[in-house]
Each structure stands twice: as C-alpha cells, then as structure tokens.
Amino acid sequence: MRSKHKCGVVLIILVLFVLLSCETPPPPPEPIREQVIREVITVVPSPPETLLPLTMSILQNLNDRNEKLSETIGHYQLLLFGRIFLEREFTERERSVVAGTARLERVHVRENITINDQTEGQGLSMDTVGNEIVISAGFENEDHYQLKFSTIAWEPESYFYLQYQPKDNFSPLSDEKGIIMYGGEKYTLKYSDDRRPYLLIKLSQSDTDRLKSRTASGRKVN
C-alpha cells in the first residue's frame, strides 16, 4: 500500500511539474520611457520695412521734441525715387614734351553720372530757405557730391522734390529737364519720368497694445 501511495504522490508531482513547465513565461517588464519635454517658442516676426515718401509729418513723428530736425536727419536711411542722369562736357588741356618737342593737346571730355532709382542716400543737412525746407542728400561717399530736395514749409504731407533750374524751352516730351549743380560743377539733368524725383525713407511701422493701470493712493490733509 505504501508503495502505491508513494507512486501516486510521485505521479502527482510529475504532472504538476509538467503543467508548470508548459505555462507561458511572463512578459518582460516594459522599458522605462524617458519623458521628453519640448518647449514651443512662438516667434513673432518683426514688422516689414516699408519705403514711404519722406514728408515733414513723418520727420516730426520720428523726432524728439528736445532735438532739432537738422541734427537727426542723418540718422535715417533715405532713398531716391526716380532714376536721374547727369551730363556735362568740358575741355581739358594736356601739356607734354616728347623728344624736345612741346605738345599741347585739347581733350574734349563728356562726363556722365547715373543715380539709379532707389539708390540709398543720407541726409547731410536740413535748412529753411524762405518758405521751403531744404534737405541736402548724399548718394556717394564724398560729402561734396550732394543733391538738394525741398518741400513747402506749411504743407506737412508734401514730398521733398529734387531742386534744379528748369530748362527755358522746357518740353514735357524731352528727358532733358534743366541744369543742376553737383560736386561744384554744372550738369544737364535728365530723367525719364514725368514726375520730378523725390526722397523716400525706410520706415518700419507696427501696432502694440500696452495696458497701464494704477490705483490712486489717496491724499490726506494734515
């Protein structure tokens, strides 16, 4: 009997062992995932630069009350609206000696200067002349190369137009408009547009909301 009992116990143990060995092993633990934090930054684009006709109204809005316009005009980037063409002819004498023979030669020179549309410039001075406000602007590195632009003093929205001496027999169909001084020399002025060239200013404009709030503390009489 004991042997049968022992055999039954052994058989049960073998069955349990087989059953346990056939069970599906537990799944491996899931890997720990690192938490990734992303910072979202919203970039607000800067307002675009705009080219606007220069007026006294714009200059007054840009200027501090404690400053003179003539002292700040050089701070702003100006541009020429309209392509202009300067031309002059003159004669130069060249002297030389070749093998003991003196030579005197006349050289006929034609000089052309082109200032293209939207060429960048700088205001060099600003003055009041009679009923006009005149800006001298340079479009080359040398300060003596200047063009003058003027506007009516009492018209804040009027443009600064190029100053020159109109041609006596002026024809609207001709590109030749008159005489102008440039770099101390007299040139014939030409421009193709019917409208006289004028100054532009590079200006950036934006609207900003700002709240200013405070509470009155009161005022006690002693």
HELIX and SHEET records of a PDB file:
HELIX    1   1 ARG A    2  CYS A   22  1                                  21    
HELIX    2   2 MET A   56  LEU A   62  1                                   7    
HELIX    3   3 LEU A   69  THR A   72  1                                   4    
HELIX    4   4 ILE A   73  HIS A   75  5                                   3    
SHEET    1   A 7 GLU A  49  PRO A  53  0                                        
SHEET    2   A 7 TYR A 198  SER A 204 -1                                        
SHEET    3   A 7 GLN A  77  PHE A  81 -1                                        
SHEET    4   A 7 GLU A 120  VAL A 129 -1                                        
SHEET    5   A 7 GLU A 132  GLY A 138 -1                                        
SHEET    6   A 7 GLN A 146  ILE A 152 -1                                        
SHEET    7   A 7 TYR A 161  LEU A 162 -1                                        
SHEET    1   B 5 THR A 101  ILE A 115  0                                        
SHEET    2   B 5 ILE A  84  VAL A  98 -1                                        
SHEET    3   B 5 GLU A 185  LYS A 190 -1                                        
SHEET    4   B 5 GLU A 176  TYR A 182 -1                                        
SHEET    5   B 5 GLN A 165  PRO A 166 -1                                        
END                                                                             
